[in-house]
Amino acid sequence: MLWWISGGIVLVAIIVLIAVVMSMAGRLRQFGNTAQSLQRRLLDGEKRLQPHLAQLQQTAEAMQPRLAAMQEQALII
């Protein structure tokens, strides 16, 4: 009789464990989908920002000679 009770408790524990694992698997799947969505948005933002960064870099490089000349003039004064 004691074996039946012990077996029943173990069986119920296994069923609860399986239910919890299935629940966590669903949440983990949802987390994965959200992570993929955020990754796609990040890459899209990076693609949109890249031309602006290149233009900003070119502007900064074009300003370097003028800034150097202004610095020399300031040193002379």
MDAnalysis code that builds the backbone (N, CA, C; Angstrom):
import MDAnalysis as mda
import numpy as np

u = mda.Universe.empty(231, n_residues=77, atom_resindex=np.repeat(np.arange(77), 3), trajectory=True)
u.add_TopologyAttr("name", ["N", "CA", "C"] * 77)
u.add_TopologyAttr("resid", np.arange(1, 78))
u.add_TopologyAttr("resname", ["MET", "LEU", "TRP", "TRP", "ILE", "SER", "GLY", "GLY", "ILE", "VAL", "LEU", "VAL", "ALA", "ILE", "ILE", "VAL", "LEU", "ILE", "ALA", "VAL", "VAL", "MET", "SER", "MET", "ALA", "GLY", "ARG", "LEU", "ARG", "GLN", "PHE", "GLY", "ASN", "THR", "ALA", "GLN", "SER", "LEU", "GLN", "ARG", "ARG", "LEU", "LEU", "ASP", "GLY", "GLU", "LYS", "ARG", "LEU", "GLN", "PRO", "HIS", "LEU", "ALA", "GLN", "LEU", "GLN", "GLN", "THR", "ALA", "GLU", "ALA", "MET", "GLN", "PRO", "ARG", "LEU", "ALA", "ALA", "MET", "GLN", "GLU", "GLN", "ALA", "LEU", "ILE", "ILE"])
u.atoms.positions = np.array([
    [0.815, -1.187, 0.000],
    [0.000, 0.000, 0.000],
    [0.865, 1.260, 0.000],
    [1.944, 1.212, 0.775],
    [2.836, 2.361, 0.849],
    [3.491, 2.637, -0.505],
    [3.755, 1.563, -1.255],
    [4.349, 1.735, -2.586],
    [3.404, 2.466, -3.521],
    [2.120, 2.215, -3.411],
    [1.125, 2.888, -4.261],
    [1.082, 4.383, -3.954],
    [1.151, 4.727, -2.687],
    [1.128, 6.140, -2.295],
    [2.405, 6.838, -2.778],
    [3.526, 6.204, -2.565],
    [4.808, 6.779, -3.014],
    [4.838, 6.926, -4.528],
    [4.368, 5.907, -5.207],
    [4.319, 5.962, -6.681],
    [3.392, 7.064, -7.162],
    [2.260, 7.229, -6.499],
    [1.324, 8.298, -6.863],
    [1.932, 9.679, -6.662],
    [2.632, 9.855, -5.560],
    [3.283, 11.142, -5.294],
    [4.347, 11.429, -6.345],
    [5.136, 10.426, -6.684],
    [6.167, 10.596, -7.707],
    [5.523, 10.911, -9.056],
    [4.438, 10.216, -9.386],
    [3.746, 10.452, -10.656],
    [3.189, 11.873, -10.715],
    [2.578, 12.335, -9.632],
    [2.056, 13.705, -9.592],
    [3.203, 14.711, -9.722],
    [4.319, 14.455, -9.053],
    [5.478, 15.348, -9.139],
    [6.013, 15.420, -10.567],
    [6.051, 14.269, -11.245],
    [6.515, 14.241, -12.634],
    [5.559, 15.018, -13.531],
    [4.262, 14.875, -13.325],
    [3.270, 15.596, -14.130],
    [3.410, 17.108, -13.910],
    [3.589, 17.517, -12.651],
    [3.775, 18.946, -12.352],
    [5.058, 19.453, -13.005],
    [6.119, 18.673, -12.928],
    [7.387, 19.050, -13.538],
    [7.239, 19.224, -15.049],
    [6.553, 18.321, -15.691],
    [6.335, 18.415, -17.138],
    [5.520, 19.661, -17.471],
    [4.497, 19.949, -16.671],
    [3.680, 21.145, -16.909],
    [4.515, 22.414, -16.780],
    [5.370, 22.467, -15.780],
    [6.223, 23.643, -15.580],
    [7.215, 23.787, -16.732],
    [7.801, 22.683, -17.152],
    [8.761, 22.727, -18.257],
    [8.075, 23.194, -19.545],
    [6.869, 22.717, -19.809],
    [6.139, 23.142, -21.008],
    [5.818, 24.635, -20.941],
    [5.435, 25.109, -19.776],
    [5.138, 26.531, -19.600],
    [6.390, 27.369, -19.843],
    [7.500, 26.937, -19.284],
    [8.754, 27.671, -19.462],
    [9.222, 27.619, -20.914],
    [8.978, 26.522, -21.599],
    [9.367, 26.415, -23.007],
    [8.592, 27.438, -23.834],
    [7.320, 27.630, -23.542],
    [6.520, 28.634, -24.255],
    [7.035, 30.036, -24.016],
    [7.356, 30.331, -22.771],
    [7.893, 31.657, -22.458],
    [9.264, 31.863, -23.092],
    [10.073, 30.817, -23.097],
    [11.395, 30.914, -23.707],
    [11.280, 31.136, -25.214],
    [10.331, 30.484, -25.851],
    [10.091, 30.665, -27.278],
    [9.671, 32.110, -27.550],
    [8.786, 32.644, -26.703],
    [8.338, 34.032, -26.847],
    [9.519, 34.990, -26.649],
    [10.371, 34.706, -25.692],
    [11.564, 35.522, -25.468],
    [12.478, 35.492, -26.691],
    [12.638, 34.327, -27.297],
    [13.464, 34.203, -28.504],
    [12.901, 35.013, -29.653],
    [11.584, 34.966, -29.820],
    [10.952, 35.750, -30.882],
    [11.147, 37.240, -30.648],
    [11.016, 37.669, -29.408],
    [11.216, 39.078, -29.080],
    [12.662, 39.484, -29.333],
    [13.597, 38.646, -28.975],
    [15.016, 38.940, -29.200],
    [15.309, 39.062, -30.696],
    [14.724, 38.186, -31.511],
    [14.923, 38.270, -32.955],
    [14.337, 39.555, -33.513],
    [13.177, 39.947, -33.022],
    [12.548, 41.185, -33.475],
    [13.420, 42.390, -33.132],
    [13.933, 42.422, -31.919],
    [14.808, 43.523, -31.515],
    [16.095, 43.540, -32.332],
    [16.628, 42.377, -32.641],
    [17.843, 42.298, -33.453],
    [17.589, 42.843, -34.850],
    [16.423, 42.494, -35.438],
    [16.077, 43.012, -36.762],
    [15.945, 44.536, -36.736],
    [15.316, 45.061, -35.697],
    [15.147, 46.513, -35.585],
    [16.498, 47.204, -35.413],
    [17.385, 46.595, -34.656],
    [18.718, 47.158, -34.456],
    [19.491, 47.209, -35.771],
    [19.441, 46.136, -36.541],
    [20.143, 46.107, -37.822],
    [19.542, 47.117, -38.796],
    [18.218, 47.259, -38.783],
    [17.561, 48.239, -39.647],
    [17.991, 49.654, -39.277],
    [18.045, 49.944, -37.991],
    [18.495, 51.255, -37.540],
    [19.941, 51.519, -37.925],
    [20.760, 50.492, -37.827],
    [22.167, 50.635, -38.209],
    [22.295, 50.934, -39.695],
    [21.512, 50.245, -40.528],
    [21.546, 50.493, -41.974],
    [21.084, 51.907, -42.299],
    [20.079, 52.396, -41.571],
    [19.593, 53.747, -41.815],
    [20.597, 54.805, -41.362],
    [21.323, 54.525, -40.306],
    [22.254, 55.494, -39.735],
    [23.584, 55.546, -40.476],
    [23.966, 54.471, -41.134],
    [25.281, 54.369, -41.776],
    [25.549, 55.500, -42.767],
    [24.641, 55.856, -43.684],
    [24.943, 56.956, -44.617],
    [25.158, 58.294, -43.902],
    [24.395, 58.540, -42.860],
    [24.540, 59.784, -42.116],
    [25.891, 59.841, -41.402],
    [26.328, 58.716, -40.878],
    [27.636, 58.680, -40.225],
    [28.763, 58.904, -41.227],
    [28.620, 58.327, -42.416],
    [29.642, 58.526, -43.449],
    [29.692, 59.992, -43.863],
    [28.541, 60.614, -44.005],
    [28.497, 62.032, -44.370],
    [29.114, 62.887, -43.262],
    [28.820, 62.584, -42.033],
    [29.394, 63.313, -40.907],
    [30.913, 63.157, -40.875],
    [31.409, 61.962, -41.163],
    [32.850, 61.720, -41.198],
    [33.501, 62.550, -42.296],
    [32.880, 62.610, -43.476],
    [33.426, 63.397, -44.576],
    [33.440, 64.883, -44.225],
    [32.389, 65.358, -43.577],
    [32.328, 66.765, -43.170],
    [33.430, 67.078, -42.171],
    [33.638, 66.192, -41.214],
    [34.691, 66.408, -40.218],
    [36.065, 66.414, -40.879],
    [36.290, 65.525, -41.831],
    [37.577, 65.483, -42.525],
    [37.774, 66.729, -43.380],
    [36.693, 67.226, -43.990],
    [36.796, 68.436, -44.812],
    [37.085, 69.666, -43.953],
    [36.663, 69.669, -42.711],
    [36.875, 70.810, -41.823],
    [38.281, 70.827, -41.211],
    [38.986, 69.721, -41.256],
    [40.301, 69.634, -40.617],
    [41.284, 70.696, -41.124],
    [41.446, 70.886, -42.441],
    [42.409, 71.917, -42.890],
    [42.036, 73.325, -42.425],
    [40.743, 73.639, -42.469],
    [40.305, 74.966, -42.026],
    [40.587, 75.163, -40.538],
    [40.320, 74.140, -39.764],
    [40.575, 74.238, -38.331],
    [42.063, 74.379, -38.033],
    [42.884, 73.659, -38.784],
    [44.331, 73.773, -38.584],
    [44.801, 75.180, -38.929],
    [44.284, 75.753, -40.002],
    [44.655, 77.112, -40.391],
    [44.199, 78.111, -39.333],
    [42.995, 77.936, -38.819],
    [42.490, 78.840, -37.778],
    [43.339, 78.733, -36.510],
    [43.793, 77.521, -36.207],
    [44.627, 77.329, -35.023],
    [45.968, 78.035, -35.207],
    [46.543, 77.954, -36.407],
    [47.810, 78.629, -36.676],
    [47.632, 80.138, -36.549],
    [46.514, 80.657, -37.064],
    [46.258, 82.096, -36.972],
    [46.086, 82.513, -35.516],
    [45.440, 81.698, -34.737],
    [45.253, 82.011, -33.311],
    [46.591, 82.003, -32.585],
    [47.482, 81.116, -32.948],
    [48.805, 81.074, -32.328],
    [49.639, 82.289, -32.694],
    [49.480, 82.773, -33.933],
    [50.217, 83.944, -34.381],
    [49.757, 85.170, -33.604],
    [48.460, 85.267, -33.397],
    [47.897, 86.415, -32.677],
    [48.273, 86.272, -31.229],
])
